[in-house]
Every structure is written in structure tokens, then in C-alpha cells.
Amino acid sequence: QVQLVESGGGLVQPGGSLRLSCTASGSTSAANRMAWYRQAPGNQRELVASMSTGGITGYSPSVKGRFTISRDNAKNTVYPQMSSLKPEDTAAYYCSLISYPMGTEYWGQGTQVTVSS
């Protein structure tokens, strides 16, 4: 079993920055992909950014150039640095870990990010 603990959400003004973190513990495999998704009220959950243990990254077009994801494999922690935040970035942000090779996916509880003046 894998547990994911997220932190770093909060209220930020438009144009501001915020860094989230997600730490995995438990039976994490050596190879995995950690990612952040977000879901605003009335919308589907969307992938924001991801990073594999091998360093392969992916970004949603809506955040590319504004968000940067990094990870510390020794700590099983992933950090999305979010800059130039917009009101439309307001959502609940969820951390995900997919463990390879089985493909089992785990989810964190979520953390709220609100971008508002």
C-alpha cells in the first residue's frame, strides 16, 4: 500500500507563485510516475504535470511555461512550482502515483489552491 501526503495549497493573488509538495510512503516501487491533477467545481479532473523516476516530464498545455515539476527520488517527493497563477488555476489539486510495472495508481487527499485578489 502507498500513502500520499500533499501540502502547500492556499490562497494566492493572481500573478503569484505557490509550491506544492507530495510525499509518498509505503510500498513504493523503484519505478513510478508521480503526477498532479486538478479538479475545479463542475469540471473533470485533468492532468496538470507529471514526472517519472527516470525524469520524463509532461505538462498540460494550460500550464506549460508557468508550472515546473521536479522530484527528489530519495525522498519520494514531487514538487510542482506554480508561477504566474491565474484565477482559472483555482481548483483542488491531487497527487497521484502510478507504480510500475503493475500500473497500480494511488491518490492523495487533495489540497485546495485558490487564486483570487
C-alpha positions as CSV (number, residue, x, y, z in Angstrom):
1,Q,0.0,0.0,0.0
2,V,1.2,3.5,-0.8
3,Q,0.2,6.7,1.1
4,L,0.5,10.2,-0.5
5,V,0.6,13.3,1.7
6,E,0.2,16.7,0.0
7,S,1.0,20.1,1.3
8,G,1.4,23.7,0.1
9,G,-2.0,24.7,-1.0
10,G,-3.6,28.0,-0.1
11,L,-4.8,31.4,-1.3
12,V,-2.6,33.4,-3.7
13,Q,-3.1,36.6,-5.7
14,P,-3.2,36.5,-9.5
15,G,0.3,36.5,-10.8
16,G,1.7,35.0,-7.7
17,S,3.5,31.7,-7.1
18,L,2.9,28.6,-5.0
19,R,4.8,25.4,-4.5
20,L,3.1,22.2,-3.7
21,S,4.7,19.0,-2.5
22,C,3.6,15.4,-2.4
23,T,5.5,12.7,-0.5
24,A,4.9,9.0,-1.0
25,S,5.5,6.4,1.7
26,G,4.8,2.7,2.0
27,S,5.4,0.1,-0.7
28,T,6.6,2.4,-3.5
29,S,8.3,0.7,-6.4
30,A,11.7,1.8,-7.8
31,A,10.0,2.8,-11.0
32,N,6.9,5.1,-10.8
33,R,5.3,8.2,-12.1
34,M,4.2,10.9,-9.8
35,A,1.7,13.5,-11.1
36,W,-0.6,16.3,-10.1
37,Y,-4.1,16.6,-11.3
38,R,-6.7,19.3,-10.5
39,Q,-10.4,19.5,-10.4
40,A,-12.5,22.7,-10.3
41,P,-16.2,22.5,-9.4
42,G,-18.2,21.3,-12.3
43,N,-15.1,20.2,-14.3
44,Q,-13.5,16.9,-14.9
45,R,-10.2,16.1,-13.2
46,E,-7.3,17.0,-15.5
47,L,-3.7,16.1,-15.5
48,V,-1.5,19.1,-14.7
49,A,2.0,17.8,-14.6
50,S,3.9,14.6,-14.2
51,M,7.4,13.2,-13.7
52,S,8.7,9.7,-13.8
53,T,11.6,8.3,-11.7
54,G,13.6,8.5,-15.0
55,G,13.0,12.2,-15.2
56,I,10.5,12.3,-18.0
57,T,8.1,15.2,-17.6
58,G,4.7,16.1,-19.0
59,Y,2.6,19.2,-18.8
60,S,-0.9,20.3,-19.6
61,P,-0.9,23.0,-22.4
62,S,-2.8,25.2,-19.9
63,V,0.2,25.3,-17.5
64,K,3.2,24.8,-19.8
65,G,5.7,27.6,-19.3
66,R,4.2,28.6,-15.9
67,F,4.5,25.4,-13.9
68,T,7.6,23.4,-13.4
69,I,7.7,19.9,-11.8
70,S,10.7,18.4,-10.0
71,R,11.2,15.5,-7.8
72,D,13.6,14.1,-5.2
73,N,13.6,10.3,-5.7
74,A,15.4,9.7,-2.5
75,K,12.6,11.3,-0.6
76,N,9.8,10.1,-2.9
77,T,8.6,13.6,-3.2
78,V,7.4,15.6,-6.1
79,Y,7.3,19.4,-6.2
80,P,5.2,21.4,-8.7
81,Q,6.3,25.0,-8.7
82,M,3.4,27.1,-9.9
83,S,4.1,30.6,-11.2
84,S,2.1,33.4,-12.9
85,L,-1.0,31.9,-11.4
86,K,-4.4,32.8,-12.8
87,P,-7.9,32.7,-11.3
88,E,-8.6,29.7,-13.6
89,D,-5.9,27.7,-11.8
90,T,-8.2,27.6,-8.8
91,A,-9.0,24.0,-8.1
92,A,-8.5,21.1,-5.7
93,Y,-5.1,19.6,-6.6
94,Y,-4.5,15.9,-6.2
95,C,-1.3,14.0,-6.2
96,S,-1.1,10.6,-8.0
97,L,1.5,7.8,-8.1
98,I,1.4,5.1,-10.6
99,S,3.6,2.2,-9.6
100,Y,5.3,0.2,-12.4
101,P,5.2,-2.4,-13.8
102,M,1.8,-3.2,-12.4
103,G,0.3,0.2,-13.1
104,T,-1.4,0.5,-9.8
105,E,-2.5,4.1,-9.1
106,Y,-2.7,5.8,-5.8
107,W,-4.2,9.1,-4.8
108,G,-3.7,11.7,-2.2
109,Q,-6.5,13.5,-0.4
110,G,-6.1,16.8,-2.3
111,T,-5.1,20.3,-1.4
112,Q,-7.0,23.5,-2.4
113,V,-5.4,26.2,-4.4
114,T,-7.4,29.5,-4.7
115,V,-6.1,32.3,-7.0
116,S,-8.0,35.5,-6.2
117,S,-7.4,39.1,-5.4
